[in-house]
Amino acid sequence: MALTQIDRDLLDRCLAGSKEGWTDFVNRYTGLFVHVIRHASRCRGMSPSADDVEDLCADIYVTLLERDFAILRQFRGKASLATYLCVIARRIVVRQLSNRRAAEVLGHVNAEPVLERIPARPGEAERLDDREQIQLMLEGLAEPQASIIRQYHLEGRSYREISDDLGISENSIGPTLSRAMARLRIRSVQT
């Protein structure tokens, strides 16, 4: 499949330095990157924690931002942008996972994920304590994403409580929190 007009416009806005374009890009492709991370990890006998997924997702975005979007500028449009990004993300993830395995063999680290803190319930994201970080996450977010972040991190509500309150699927809350965390990490890299 060739490049769609939507992706062409999105890519043009990103390459022009549009913050909104980059935000739209992150919102559009974070789910794809998370899928690539989980699939590549499973293929290597690893089970990444939520922190590992966020770290690897941030690595992908940092790589895309390097040298003024050099990787995105190399895209020629002969395939869909999603296909191109999938290949790029897989290469980054496989390299990172290989580096972890090598470090484990040398005895430097454990390549399997280590949970530093156990979430309130299995499957729920780790709560942030830093109100300043939470406010950064909320900047520029529309509803219901902002409500999800606010209720989870500031009010300490569970996925089920948020789901009931906002009338949304409980399964959509975790990905929303992950995308917000990825945006926060990307902002910290850019500043």
N, C-alpha and C positions, 0 to 999 in steps of 0.2 A: 504494500500500500504506500502511496506517495504521501508527501507532506500535505496536511490539511491546511486550509486557510486559517483556522483557529490557531493551530500550532505555529504557523508562519508569523501571524500577528504577535503571538506570545513571545516567540523567539526574537522578533524584531524589537519589541519593547524591552526585553531583558538586555539585549546587546546595546540598546540606546541608553542604558543606565536607569531605566524607570524603576523606582522602588515598588510601585504598584504592580508592574510587570513581573518583578522578581517574586513578590508575594503571591501573585496568581500562579507563577511557575511552581513555587514550593507547594502550594495547595493542590495543584493538579497532579504533581508527580511524586509526592511523598508516599502515597499508597503503593505505587509501583516499586519504589525503592525498598520499602519495608518487605514487600513480597519477594523481591530479589534477594534481600539479606536472609530472610528465613529459609528460602529454597536452597540457596548456596550453602548455608550453614548445615541444613539437614543432609544435603548430599555429602558433606564432609563429617557426618556423625556428630555434629555439635548442636546444642540446643541453646540459642542465645537468649539471654535475659532481656528485659525491657531496656535496661541501661545499655547493653551491648548493641541492641538494635538502634537505639538513639545515637550512640557513638558512631556506629558504622554509617548511619544516615547522614550525620554531620560530616563525616569524612568524605562522603560522596559530594555533598554540597560545597565543601571547602575546595575539593578538587575542581568542581565546575566553575568556581569563582576565580581560581588561580589564573594569573597572567591575563587579566581582563577577559574572562570567559573564553579562553583559548580553545577549549574543547568544544564549546557550543559554536564558536566561529568556524571550526573545521567541518561542521555538519553541512553536507552538500544537498540534502533533501531528496536523495534517491530512495529512501525508505521513510517510514513514519518516524516522527521524532521520538515516540515511545519506544520503538524498536532500537533506535540508536542509543537512547539513554539506558535502556535495559542492558545492552552490551557493555557500555561504559561502566555502569553501576556494578555489574557482575565482575568485571576485571578488578575494580577497586576492592570489592568485598573479598574476592578470592585472594588477592594480594595481602590484605590485612589478616585474613584467617590463616594464610600460610605463614606470615610473620609471627602470629601468635603460636602456631604449632612449633615453629623453629625455636622460639624463645622458651617454650615448654620443654622441648628436648634438651636444651642447654641448662634447664633448671632455673631459669629466671622468673617465669610466671606460670600460672596454671591457665591453659588455653580455654578450659571450660568456664562458663560464666560463674561469677561469685556474687552472691547477693549480699551487699553490704548492710542493707536494712530490709526487713521483710515487710511487704505492703500490708495494709490493714486487712485485706482479703486477697486470697490468691487470684491473680489475673488483674488486679487493680494497679494502676500506676502509683509510683512513689510520690508522696505528698511533699511539696516544697514548703519550707518554713520561712524563707526570706520574702517578705512582703514586697520588697523592691523588685525582685525577680518576677514575682507574680504580676506586678503592675506593668512591667515590660512586656510580659506575655499578653496582657490585655490590650495594649496599645494597637489601635487599628483593627481590632477584631469586631466582627458583626455578631449579632445575636443569631442563633443560640450559643455560638462558640464561647463568647465572653461569659455568658451565664454558667456554662459548664465549668470553665476555668475557675470562676469566682466561687461557685458552690463547692467544687471539689477541694481546691487548695485553701481558700479562706474560711469557708464554713465547715469543712470537714465532712461533707455529706458523702454517702456511698453512691456507687453507680446506680443502684436501684432507686434510691431517693431522688437523684437527679433525673433519672428516666421518668419517674412518676410525675415529678414537678413540671418538667418541660414537655412531657408527652412525646418523647422521642425514644428510639430503640436503645436499650441498654448497651447493645453491642457497638453503637456509634460513639460512645463516650471515650473509650480507651484510645481509638485512633485520633479523635479530636485533641485529647491531651498530649499524645505523642507528637502531632503536628505542631502544637503550640510550643512544646519543648524544643523541637528541631528549629523552629523560627528563632527562639531565644538563643540557642547555641550559635546559629548563623549570625545573628546580630552581634553577639559577643566577639565573633571572629572578625567581623567587619569594622568594629570600633577599636 
